[in-house]
Amino acid sequence: MNAMPDPPLPTSIPEYLARLRAALAGADPALVQDALYDAEEYLRSELAEHPEQSEAEVIAAVAGSYGAPDEVADIYRDTEVKVQTALRAPPPPPRSSAIGRFFGVAADPRTYGALFYSLLALATGIFYFTWTVTGIALSLGLSVIIIGIPFVILFLGSVRLLALVEGRVVEVMLGERMPRRPLYADRERPVLARIGGMFTDPRTWSTLLYLLAMLPLGVAYFTIAVTLLATALGLVVAPLLIVLGAFDGWSLSGGWIGYWEPATTLGAWELPIAFACGVLLLFATLHLLRGIGRLHGAIAKQLLVKA
């Protein structure tokens, strides 16, 4: 049986990108965005270096080095697997018992990434919310004068930049694959058409929604992490310090005058119970934070990439 002939090479950059997108159907949306951006940048740089050649001639000339759309898609899929395998920390060994799985969360690097992200989310949430609300307010206020149009364009451009930065943070800390390149733009379209595309692109508005939602989410993540960890560590450390006599059995009471009295009313049999409750709460909190990290990674992927 004769082999199927290879499809003809595209004759324009938009056609090449469309073929590449079709060849990457079913791949991670973040990978598709990176592949399209890289391909457009490479092809346009080659076209700029050879202005005497047409797009079809440039594509035919680089087909041997860069590859046809189907070949590039296969390379990106293979490279993605290798890169993710190399970058991601190895998962902890599987544990057969429920107790092993419960306490094994401490050996999972993703747990600590989710913990750090939960603590960082308050600061980033405040910044994102302030930036977005200020930008929207100024855009609406300046829309009645001529300077309002370029301001809105710059603001939406900054929103896309923030989405790229947030994506990198999410990928590093939460392990969710996010774009590493900006959203590619069809440079064959007129400037006004590309500007209009920013307003009609659902990702623009889903990104704004994400940046606004980061404030309540950041407050919730930070509050959950700090409250539960402080309570758990207090229950773990306090009984140990009492047993070791770190408090010397006394504390200052009685207002401004003050007098010394026993530091705790816990009995000797209650201290081990408090310690055990603290340990259980600590590991349960780590499980909760890891779950929050997975959930937030899915939210970020949906609003920043898939829209």
ZADO-1210 file (C-alpha; in nm, 4 decimals, padded with zeros to 6 digits):
<atoms>
<atom x="00.0000" y="00.0000" z="00.0000" code="MET" pos="1"/>
<atom x="00.1345" y="00.3386" z="-00.0988" code="ASN" pos="2"/>
<atom x="00.1974" y="00.5865" z="00.1811" code="ALA" pos="3"/>
<atom x="-00.0180" y="00.8949" z="00.1976" code="MET" pos="4"/>
<atom x="00.1598" y="01.1933" z="00.0397" code="PRO" pos="5"/>
<atom x="00.2616" y="01.4740" z="00.2723" code="ASP" pos="6"/>
<atom x="00.0245" y="01.7706" z="00.2634" code="PRO" pos="7"/>
<atom x="00.1583" y="02.0759" z="00.0810" code="PRO" pos="8"/>
<atom x="00.3348" y="02.3382" z="00.2862" code="LEU" pos="9"/>
<atom x="00.1344" y="02.6476" z="00.3850" code="PRO" pos="10"/>
<atom x="00.1876" y="02.9510" z="00.1673" code="THR" pos="11"/>
<atom x="00.1355" y="03.2179" z="00.4354" code="SER" pos="12"/>
<atom x="00.2124" y="03.2647" z="00.8022" code="ILE" pos="13"/>
<atom x="-00.1558" y="03.2752" z="00.9098" code="PRO" pos="14"/>
<atom x="-00.2149" y="02.9495" z="00.7203" code="GLU" pos="15"/>
<atom x="00.0921" y="02.7966" z="00.8869" code="TYR" pos="16"/>
<atom x="-00.0344" y="02.8975" z="01.2308" code="LEU" pos="17"/>
<atom x="-00.3826" y="02.7647" z="01.1565" code="ALA" pos="18"/>
<atom x="-00.2342" y="02.4299" z="01.0495" code="ARG" pos="19"/>
<atom x="-00.0166" y="02.4216" z="01.3608" code="LEU" pos="20"/>
<atom x="-00.3162" y="02.4931" z="01.5843" code="ARG" pos="21"/>
<atom x="-00.5094" y="02.2119" z="01.4156" code="ALA" pos="22"/>
<atom x="-00.2163" y="01.9731" z="01.4582" code="ALA" pos="23"/>
<atom x="-00.2042" y="02.0563" z="01.8298" code="LEU" pos="24"/>
<atom x="-00.5739" y="01.9870" z="01.8802" code="ALA" pos="25"/>
<atom x="-00.6289" y="01.8270" z="02.2192" code="GLY" pos="26"/>
<atom x="-00.2982" y="01.9503" z="02.3625" code="ALA" pos="27"/>
<atom x="-00.2734" y="02.1676" z="02.6710" code="ASP" pos="28"/>
<atom x="-00.3992" y="02.5202" z="02.5818" code="PRO" pos="29"/>
<atom x="-00.0890" y="02.6709" z="02.7420" code="ALA" pos="30"/>
<atom x="00.1317" y="02.4570" z="02.5167" code="LEU" pos="31"/>
<atom x="-00.0702" y="02.5642" z="02.2105" code="VAL" pos="32"/>
<atom x="-00.0257" y="02.9308" z="02.2991" code="GLN" pos="33"/>
<atom x="00.3508" y="02.8888" z="02.3406" code="ASP" pos="34"/>
<atom x="00.3851" y="02.6966" z="02.0142" code="ALA" pos="35"/>
<atom x="00.1886" y="02.9519" z="01.8129" code="LEU" pos="36"/>
<atom x="00.3864" y="03.2418" z="01.9566" code="TYR" pos="37"/>
<atom x="00.7232" y="03.0738" z="01.8904" code="ASP" pos="38"/>
<atom x="00.6261" y="02.9788" z="01.5358" code="ALA" pos="39"/>
<atom x="00.5049" y="03.3266" z="01.4468" code="GLU" pos="40"/>
<atom x="00.8136" y="03.4919" z="01.5959" code="GLU" pos="41"/>
<atom x="01.0480" y="03.2577" z="01.4085" code="TYR" pos="42"/>
<atom x="00.8708" y="03.2859" z="01.0743" code="LEU" pos="43"/>
<atom x="00.8427" y="03.6636" z="01.0901" code="ARG" pos="44"/>
<atom x="01.2080" y="03.7017" z="01.1877" code="SER" pos="45"/>
<atom x="01.3032" y="03.4899" z="00.8859" code="GLU" pos="46"/>
<atom x="01.0746" y="03.6980" z="00.6662" code="LEU" pos="47"/>
<atom x="01.2369" y="04.0197" z="00.7940" code="ALA" pos="48"/>
<atom x="01.5834" y="03.8843" z="00.7157" code="GLU" pos="49"/>
<atom x="01.4797" y="03.7946" z="00.3599" code="HIS" pos="50"/>
<atom x="01.2531" y="04.0778" z="00.2420" code="PRO" pos="51"/>
<atom x="01.3094" y="03.9798" z="-00.1199" code="GLU" pos="52"/>
<atom x="01.1260" y="03.6512" z="-00.0646" code="GLN" pos="53"/>
<atom x="00.7545" y="03.5929" z="-00.0297" code="SER" pos="54"/>
<atom x="00.5979" y="03.4228" z="00.2718" code="GLU" pos="55"/>
<atom x="00.5571" y="03.1013" z="00.0746" code="ALA" pos="56"/>
<atom x="00.9253" y="03.1023" z="-00.0211" code="GLU" pos="57"/>
<atom x="01.0363" y="03.1699" z="00.3363" code="VAL" pos="58"/>
<atom x="00.8176" y="02.8898" z="00.4731" code="ILE" pos="59"/>
<atom x="00.9510" y="02.6504" z="00.2101" code="ALA" pos="60"/>
<atom x="01.3087" y="02.7534" z="00.2911" code="ALA" pos="61"/>
<atom x="01.2769" y="02.6992" z="00.6668" code="VAL" pos="62"/>
<atom x="01.0715" y="02.3807" z="00.6414" code="ALA" pos="63"/>
<atom x="01.3845" y="02.1732" z="00.6649" code="GLY" pos="64"/>
<atom x="01.5156" y="02.3458" z="00.9799" code="SER" pos="65"/>
<atom x="01.2020" y="02.4504" z="01.1656" code="TYR" pos="66"/>
<atom x="00.9655" y="02.1934" z="01.0234" code="GLY" pos="67"/>
<atom x="00.6180" y="02.1669" z="00.8747" code="ALA" pos="68"/>
<atom x="00.3229" y="02.2340" z="01.1094" code="PRO" pos="69"/>
<atom x="00.2641" y="01.8639" z="01.1792" code="ASP" pos="70"/>
<atom x="00.6317" y="01.8068" z="01.2552" code="GLU" pos="71"/>
<atom x="00.6493" y="02.1101" z="01.4842" code="VAL" pos="72"/>
<atom x="00.3413" y="01.9891" z="01.6702" code="ALA" pos="73"/>
<atom x="00.5001" y="01.6481" z="01.7298" code="ASP" pos="74"/>
<atom x="00.8221" y="01.8116" z="01.8518" code="ILE" pos="75"/>
<atom x="00.6342" y="02.0307" z="02.0978" code="TYR" pos="76"/>
<atom x="00.4373" y="01.7359" z="02.2339" code="ARG" pos="77"/>
<atom x="00.7539" y="01.5296" z="02.2862" code="ASP" pos="78"/>
<atom x="00.9481" y="01.8210" z="02.4346" code="THR" pos="79"/>
<atom x="00.6642" y="01.9044" z="02.6712" code="GLU" pos="80"/>
<atom x="00.6714" y="01.5564" z="02.8190" code="VAL" pos="81"/>
<atom x="01.0485" y="01.5689" z="02.8703" code="LYS" pos="82"/>
<atom x="01.0456" y="01.9202" z="03.0186" code="VAL" pos="83"/>
<atom x="00.7623" y="01.8462" z="03.2594" code="GLN" pos="84"/>
<atom x="00.9349" y="01.5266" z="03.3689" code="THR" pos="85"/>
<atom x="01.2599" y="01.7144" z="03.4315" code="ALA" pos="86"/>
<atom x="01.1106" y="02.0190" z="03.6056" code="LEU" pos="87"/>
<atom x="00.8518" y="01.8614" z="03.8301" code="ARG" pos="88"/>
<atom x="00.9673" y="01.7175" z="04.1566" code="ALA" pos="89"/>
<atom x="00.9169" y="01.3418" z="04.1765" code="PRO" pos="90"/>
<atom x="00.5946" y="01.2526" z="04.3563" code="PRO" pos="91"/>
<atom x="00.6235" y="01.0821" z="04.6920" code="PRO" pos="92"/>
<atom x="00.6140" y="00.7021" z="04.6834" code="PRO" pos="93"/>
<atom x="00.2607" y="00.5639" z="04.6984" code="PRO" pos="94"/>
<atom x="00.1439" y="00.4491" z="05.0377" code="ARG" pos="95"/>
<atom x="-00.0987" y="00.1648" z="05.0773" code="SER" pos="96"/>
<atom x="-00.2382" y="00.2511" z="05.4196" code="SER" pos="97"/>
<atom x="-00.4694" y="00.5408" z="05.4994" code="ALA" pos="98"/>
<atom x="-00.2373" y="00.6513" z="05.7791" code="ILE" pos="99"/>
<atom x="00.0579" y="00.6566" z="05.5393" code="GLY" pos="100"/>
<atom x="-00.1353" y="00.8648" z="05.2876" code="ARG" pos="101"/>
<atom x="-00.2496" y="01.1036" z="05.5605" code="PHE" pos="102"/>
<atom x="00.0981" y="01.1737" z="05.6990" code="PHE" pos="103"/>
<atom x="00.2696" y="01.1365" z="05.3586" code="GLY" pos="104"/>
<atom x="00.1416" y="01.4791" z="05.2548" code="VAL" pos="105"/>
<atom x="00.4451" y="01.6266" z="05.4316" code="ALA" pos="106"/>
<atom x="00.6741" y="01.4587" z="05.1749" code="ALA" pos="107"/>
<atom x="00.4923" y="01.6081" z="04.8742" code="ASP" pos="108"/>
<atom x="00.6706" y="01.9215" z="04.7388" code="PRO" pos="109"/>
<atom x="00.3384" y="02.0452" z="04.5949" code="ARG" pos="110"/>
<atom x="00.2104" y="02.0830" z="04.9502" code="THR" pos="111"/>
<atom x="00.4670" y="02.3504" z="05.0330" code="TYR" pos="112"/>
<atom x="00.4175" y="02.5248" z="04.7004" code="GLY" pos="113"/>
<atom x="00.0474" y="02.5510" z="04.7785" code="ALA" pos="114"/>
<atom x="00.1292" y="02.6741" z="05.1305" code="LEU" pos="115"/>
<atom x="00.3570" y="02.9508" z="05.0026" code="PHE" pos="116"/>
<atom x="00.1041" y="03.0481" z="04.7368" code="TYR" pos="117"/>
<atom x="-00.1722" y="03.0731" z="04.9988" code="SER" pos="118"/>
<atom x="00.0425" y="03.3111" z="05.2025" code="LEU" pos="119"/>
<atom x="00.1488" y="03.5124" z="04.8964" code="LEU" pos="120"/>
<atom x="-00.2039" y="03.5350" z="04.7561" code="ALA" pos="121"/>
<atom x="-00.3060" y="03.8104" z="04.9982" code="LEU" pos="122"/>
<atom x="-00.0346" y="04.0479" z="04.8738" code="ALA" pos="123"/>
<atom x="-00.0858" y="03.9651" z="04.5062" code="THR" pos="124"/>
<atom x="-00.4636" y="03.9793" z="04.5479" code="GLY" pos="125"/>
<atom x="-00.4467" y="04.3303" z="04.6927" code="ILE" pos="126"/>
<atom x="-00.2181" y="04.4448" z="04.4111" code="PHE" pos="127"/>
<atom x="-00.4235" y="04.2862" z="04.1328" code="TYR" pos="128"/>
<atom x="-00.7510" y="04.4216" z="04.2715" code="PHE" pos="129"/>
<atom x="-00.6124" y="04.7730" z="04.3181" code="THR" pos="130"/>
<atom x="-00.4573" y="04.7783" z="03.9723" code="TRP" pos="131"/>
<atom x="-00.7723" y="04.6489" z="03.8034" code="THR" pos="132"/>
<atom x="-01.0199" y="04.8733" z="03.9855" code="VAL" pos="133"/>
<atom x="-00.8013" y="05.1795" z="03.9314" code="THR" pos="134"/>
<atom x="-00.7540" y="05.0966" z="03.5639" code="GLY" pos="135"/>
<atom x="-01.1256" y="05.0392" z="03.5055" code="ILE" pos="136"/>
<atom x="-01.2201" y="05.3580" z="03.6891" code="ALA" pos="137"/>
<atom x="-00.9694" y="05.5691" z="03.4969" code="LEU" pos="138"/>
<atom x="-01.0681" y="05.4069" z="03.1673" code="SER" pos="139"/>
<atom x="-01.4333" y="05.4946" z="03.2251" code="LEU" pos="140"/>
<atom x="-01.3471" y="05.8435" z="03.3438" code="GLY" pos="141"/>
<atom x="-01.1156" y="05.9201" z="03.0526" code="LEU" pos="142"/>
<atom x="-01.3375" y="05.7597" z="02.7887" code="SER" pos="143"/>
<atom x="-01.5068" y="06.0950" z="02.7193" code="VAL" pos="144"/>
<atom x="-01.1808" y="06.2530" z="02.6009" code="ILE" pos="145"/>
<atom x="-00.9346" y="06.1550" z="02.3321" code="ILE" pos="146"/>
<atom x="-00.6668" y="06.0354" z="02.5754" code="ILE" pos="147"/>
<atom x="-00.9047" y="05.7706" z="02.7073" code="GLY" pos="148"/>
<atom x="-00.8608" y="05.5431" z="02.4037" code="ILE" pos="149"/>
<atom x="-00.4827" y="05.4939" z="02.4290" code="PRO" pos="150"/>
<atom x="-00.5161" y="05.4636" z="02.8068" code="PHE" pos="151"/>
<atom x="-00.7657" y="05.1782" z="02.7741" code="VAL" pos="152"/>
<atom x="-00.5371" y="05.0044" z="02.5249" code="ILE" pos="153"/>
<atom x="-00.2380" y="05.0369" z="02.7586" code="LEU" pos="154"/>
<atom x="-00.4457" y="04.9156" z="03.0526" code="PHE" pos="155"/>
<atom x="-00.5644" y="04.6037" z="02.8699" code="LEU" pos="156"/>
<atom x="-00.2063" y="04.5401" z="02.7611" code="GLY" pos="157"/>
<atom x="-00.0938" y="04.5576" z="03.1243" code="SER" pos="158"/>
<atom x="-00.3702" y="04.3141" z="03.2185" code="VAL" pos="159"/>
<atom x="-00.2348" y="04.0618" z="02.9687" code="ARG" pos="160"/>
<atom x="00.1142" y="04.1113" z="03.1110" code="LEU" pos="161"/>
<atom x="-00.0139" y="04.0506" z="03.4637" code="LEU" pos="162"/>
<atom x="-00.1862" y="03.7348" z="03.3413" code="ALA" pos="163"/>
<atom x="00.1458" y="03.6077" z="03.2043" code="LEU" pos="164"/>
<atom x="00.3273" y="03.6875" z="03.5313" code="VAL" pos="165"/>
<atom x="00.0559" y="03.5273" z="03.7430" code="GLU" pos="166"/>
<atom x="00.0675" y="03.2228" z="03.5184" code="GLY" pos="167"/>
<atom x="00.4370" y="03.1781" z="03.5868" code="ARG" pos="168"/>
<atom x="00.3760" y="03.2043" z="03.9625" code="VAL" pos="169"/>
<atom x="00.0939" y="02.9499" z="03.9422" code="VAL" pos="170"/>
<atom x="00.3048" y="02.7062" z="03.7410" code="GLU" pos="171"/>
<atom x="00.6070" y="02.7304" z="03.9713" code="VAL" pos="172"/>
<atom x="00.4163" y="02.7044" z="04.2992" code="MET" pos="173"/>
<atom x="00.1101" y="02.4986" z="04.2111" code="LEU" pos="174"/>
<atom x="00.2439" y="02.2862" z="03.9254" code="GLY" pos="175"/>
<atom x="-00.0315" y="02.3790" z="03.6788" code="GLU" pos="176"/>
<atom x="00.1006" y="02.4169" z="03.3219" code="ARG" pos="177"/>
<atom x="00.0569" y="02.7809" z="03.2200" code="MET" pos="178"/>
<atom x="00.1698" y="02.9798" z="02.9139" code="PRO" pos="179"/>
<atom x="00.5328" y="03.0824" z="02.9011" code="ARG" pos="180"/>
<atom x="00.4837" y="03.3111" z="02.6024" code="ARG" pos="181"/>
<atom x="00.2449" y="03.6026" z="02.5498" code="PRO" pos="182"/>
<atom x="-00.0755" y="03.5551" z="02.3569" code="LEU" pos="183"/>
<atom x="00.0200" y="03.5629" z="01.9890" code="TYR" pos="184"/>
<atom x="-00.1399" y="03.8224" z="01.7646" code="ALA" pos="185"/>
<atom x="-00.2198" y="03.7924" z="01.3973" code="ASP" pos="186"/>
<atom x="00.0041" y="04.0644" z="01.2560" code="ARG" pos="187"/>
<atom x="-00.1591" y="04.0389" z="00.9173" code="GLU" pos="188"/>
<atom x="-00.4652" y="04.2119" z="01.0609" code="ARG" pos="189"/>
<atom x="-00.4825" y="04.5922" z="01.0660" code="PRO" pos="190"/>
<atom x="-00.3900" y="04.7666" z="01.3890" code="VAL" pos="191"/>
<atom x="-00.7485" y="04.8732" z="01.4563" code="LEU" pos="192"/>
<atom x="-00.8689" y="04.5170" z="01.4030" code="ALA" pos="193"/>
<atom x="-00.6125" y="04.3868" z="01.6526" code="ARG" pos="194"/>
<atom x="-00.7160" y="04.6510" z="01.9054" code="ILE" pos="195"/>
<atom x="-01.0776" y="04.5550" z="01.8555" code="GLY" pos="196"/>
<atom x="-00.9802" y="04.1931" z="01.9063" code="GLY" pos="197"/>
<atom x="-00.8612" y="04.2771" z="02.2581" code="MET" pos="198"/>
<atom x="-01.2142" y="04.3897" z="02.3438" code="PHE" pos="199"/>
<atom x="-01.3869" y="04.0923" z="02.1832" code="THR" pos="200"/>
<atom x="-01.1440" y="03.8282" z="02.3150" code="ASP" pos="201"/>
<atom x="-01.3134" y="03.6457" z="02.6051" code="PRO" pos="202"/>
<atom x="-00.9724" y="03.6052" z="02.7691" code="ARG" pos="203"/>
<atom x="-00.9534" y="03.9809" z="02.8258" code="THR" pos="204"/>
<atom x="-01.2664" y="03.9793" z="03.0390" code="TRP" pos="205"/>
<atom x="-01.1972" y="03.6481" z="03.2088" code="SER" pos="206"/>
<atom x="-00.8533" y="03.7823" z="03.3062" code="THR" pos="207"/>
<atom x="-01.0136" y="04.0939" z="03.4544" code="LEU" pos="208"/>
<atom x="-01.2506" y="03.8683" z="03.6477" code="LEU" pos="209"/>
<atom x="-00.9571" y="03.6637" z="03.7759" code="TYR" pos="210"/>
<atom x="-00.7647" y="03.9723" z="03.8907" code="LEU" pos="211"/>
<atom x="-01.0703" y="04.1045" z="04.0748" code="LEU" pos="212"/>
<atom x="-01.1454" y="03.7675" z="04.2320" code="ALA" pos="213"/>
<atom x="-00.7901" y="03.7341" z="04.3626" code="MET" pos="214"/>
<atom x="-00.8620" y="03.9742" z="04.6496" code="LEU" pos="215"/>
<atom x="-01.1373" y="03.7685" z="04.8172" code="PRO" pos="216"/>
<atom x="-00.9580" y="03.4475" z="04.7241" code="LEU" pos="217"/>
<atom x="-00.6294" y="03.5791" z="04.8639" code="GLY" pos="218"/>
<atom x="-00.7954" y="03.6866" z="05.1881" code="VAL" pos="219"/>
<atom x="-00.9590" y="03.3444" z="05.2200" code="ALA" pos="220"/>
<atom x="-00.6403" y="03.1501" z="05.1413" code="TYR" pos="221"/>
<atom x="-00.4271" y="03.3593" z="05.3774" code="PHE" pos="222"/>
<atom x="-00.6811" y="03.3441" z="05.6604" code="THR" pos="223"/>
<atom x="-00.7252" y="02.9681" z="05.6306" code="ILE" pos="224"/>
<atom x="-00.3511" y="02.9028" z="05.6171" code="ALA" pos="225"/>
<atom x="-00.2506" y="03.1339" z="05.9033" code="VAL" pos="226"/>
<atom x="-00.5395" y="03.0474" z="06.1338" code="THR" pos="227"/>
<atom x="-00.5160" y="02.6708" z="06.1001" code="LEU" pos="228"/>
<atom x="-00.1361" y="02.6578" z="06.1053" code="LEU" pos="229"/>
<atom x="-00.1137" y="02.8862" z="06.4093" code="ALA" pos="230"/>
<atom x="-00.3720" y="02.6795" z="06.5952" code="THR" pos="231"/>
<atom x="-00.2070" y="02.3492" z="06.5032" code="ALA" pos="232"/>
<atom x="00.1439" y="02.4645" z="06.5906" code="LEU" pos="233"/>
<atom x="00.0181" y="02.6145" z="06.9153" code="GLY" pos="234"/>
<atom x="-00.1366" y="02.2835" z="07.0156" code="LEU" pos="235"/>
<atom x="00.1837" y="02.0997" z="06.9239" code="VAL" pos="236"/>
<atom x="00.4393" y="02.3337" z="07.0785" code="VAL" pos="237"/>
<atom x="00.2629" y="02.4572" z="07.3925" code="ALA" pos="238"/>
<atom x="00.2363" y="02.1148" z="07.5665" code="PRO" pos="239"/>
<atom x="00.6011" y="02.0462" z="07.4908" code="LEU" pos="240"/>
<atom x="00.7086" y="02.3785" z="07.6377" code="LEU" pos="241"/>
<atom x="00.4962" y="02.3238" z="07.9460" code="ILE" pos="242"/>
<atom x="00.6434" y="01.9788" z="08.0020" code="VAL" pos="243"/>
<atom x="00.9962" y="02.1128" z="07.9541" code="LEU" pos="244"/>
<atom x="00.9245" y="02.3958" z="08.1989" code="GLY" pos="245"/>
<atom x="00.9860" y="02.6723" z="07.9480" code="ALA" pos="246"/>
<atom x="00.7101" y="02.8799" z="08.1062" code="PHE" pos="247"/>
<atom x="00.8400" y="02.7926" z="08.4511" code="ASP" pos="248"/>
<atom x="00.4783" y="02.7227" z="08.5410" code="GLY" pos="249"/>
<atom x="00.3856" y="03.0893" z="08.5913" code="TRP" pos="250"/>
<atom x="00.2376" y="03.3843" z="08.4010" code="SER" pos="251"/>
<atom x="00.1662" y="03.7487" z="08.4788" code="LEU" pos="252"/>
<atom x="-00.2011" y="03.8278" z="08.5545" code="SER" pos="253"/>
<atom x="-00.4053" y="04.0805" z="08.7417" code="GLY" pos="254"/>
<atom x="-00.3970" y="04.3850" z="08.5154" code="GLY" pos="255"/>
<atom x="-00.1459" y="04.6649" z="08.5626" code="TRP" pos="256"/>
<atom x="-00.0521" y="04.5665" z="08.9167" code="ILE" pos="257"/>
<atom x="-00.0108" y="04.2006" z="08.8310" code="GLY" pos="258"/>
<atom x="00.0698" y="03.8899" z="09.0251" code="TYR" pos="259"/>
<atom x="00.2044" y="03.5469" z="08.9342" code="TRP" pos="260"/>
<atom x="-00.0192" y="03.2437" z="08.8955" code="GLU" pos="261"/>
<atom x="00.0026" y="02.9022" z="08.7232" code="PRO" pos="262"/>
<atom x="00.0353" y="02.9406" z="08.3420" code="ALA" pos="263"/>
<atom x="-00.2067" y="02.6621" z="08.2457" code="THR" pos="264"/>
<atom x="-00.5014" y="02.4793" z="08.3884" code="THR" pos="265"/>
<atom x="-00.4449" y="02.1729" z="08.1711" code="LEU" pos="266"/>
<atom x="-00.3927" y="01.8536" z="08.3591" code="GLY" pos="267"/>
<atom x="-00.1062" y="01.6195" z="08.2909" code="ALA" pos="268"/>
<atom x="-00.3346" y="01.3777" z="08.1047" code="TRP" pos="269"/>
<atom x="-00.4701" y="01.6594" z="07.8826" code="GLU" pos="270"/>
<atom x="-00.1323" y="01.7656" z="07.7467" code="LEU" pos="271"/>
<atom x="-00.0822" y="01.4550" z="07.5267" code="PRO" pos="272"/>
<atom x="-00.4359" y="01.4972" z="07.3914" code="ILE" pos="273"/>
<atom x="-00.3673" y="01.8599" z="07.2985" code="ALA" pos="274"/>
<atom x="-00.0403" y="01.7545" z="07.1327" code="PHE" pos="275"/>
<atom x="-00.2100" y="01.4772" z="06.9313" code="ALA" pos="276"/>
<atom x="-00.4896" y="01.7115" z="06.8218" code="CYS" pos="277"/>
<atom x="-00.2292" y="01.9628" z="06.7090" code="GLY" pos="278"/>
<atom x="-00.0442" y="01.7031" z="06.5000" code="VAL" pos="279"/>
<atom x="-00.3655" y="01.5826" z="06.3368" code="LEU" pos="280"/>
<atom x="-00.4783" y="01.9395" z="06.2660" code="LEU" pos="281"/>
<atom x="-00.1379" y="02.0250" z="06.1185" code="LEU" pos="282"/>
<atom x="-00.1441" y="01.7416" z="05.8656" code="PHE" pos="283"/>
<atom x="-00.5121" y="01.7984" z="05.7892" code="ALA" pos="284"/>
<atom x="-00.4258" y="02.1624" z="05.7152" code="THR" pos="285"/>
<atom x="-00.1515" y="02.0535" z="05.4751" code="LEU" pos="286"/>
<atom x="-00.4037" y="01.8338" z="05.2922" code="HIS" pos="287"/>
<atom x="-00.6485" y="02.1244" z="05.2758" code="LEU" pos="288"/>
<atom x="-00.3862" y="02.3647" z="05.1422" code="LEU" pos="289"/>
<atom x="-00.2757" y="02.1158" z="04.8782" code="ARG" pos="290"/>
<atom x="-00.6389" y="02.0799" z="04.7716" code="GLY" pos="291"/>
<atom x="-00.6728" y="02.4587" z="04.7576" code="ILE" pos="292"/>
<atom x="-00.3645" y="02.4707" z="04.5368" code="GLY" pos="293"/>
<atom x="-00.5113" y="02.2212" z="04.2919" code="ARG" pos="294"/>
<atom x="-00.8434" y="02.4041" z="04.2849" code="LEU" pos="295"/>
<atom x="-00.6820" y="02.7420" z="04.2277" code="HIS" pos="296"/>
<atom x="-00.4608" y="02.6016" z="03.9538" code="GLY" pos="297"/>
<atom x="-00.7741" y="02.4839" z="03.7718" code="ALA" pos="298"/>
<atom x="-00.9366" y="02.8264" z="03.8199" code="ILE" pos="299"/>
<atom x="-00.6299" y="03.0047" z="03.6834" code="ALA" pos="300"/>
<atom x="-00.6131" y="02.7707" z="03.3851" code="LYS" pos="301"/>
<atom x="-00.9798" y="02.8249" z="03.3058" code="GLN" pos="302"/>
<atom x="-00.9812" y="03.2046" z="03.3332" code="LEU" pos="303"/>
<atom x="-00.6316" y="03.2946" z="03.2096" code="LEU" pos="304"/>
<atom x="-00.5877" y="03.0398" z="02.9296" code="VAL" pos="305"/>
<atom x="-00.8964" y="02.8475" z="02.8213" code="LYS" pos="306"/>
<atom x="-01.1486" y="03.1278" z="02.7781" code="ALA" pos="307"/>
</atoms>
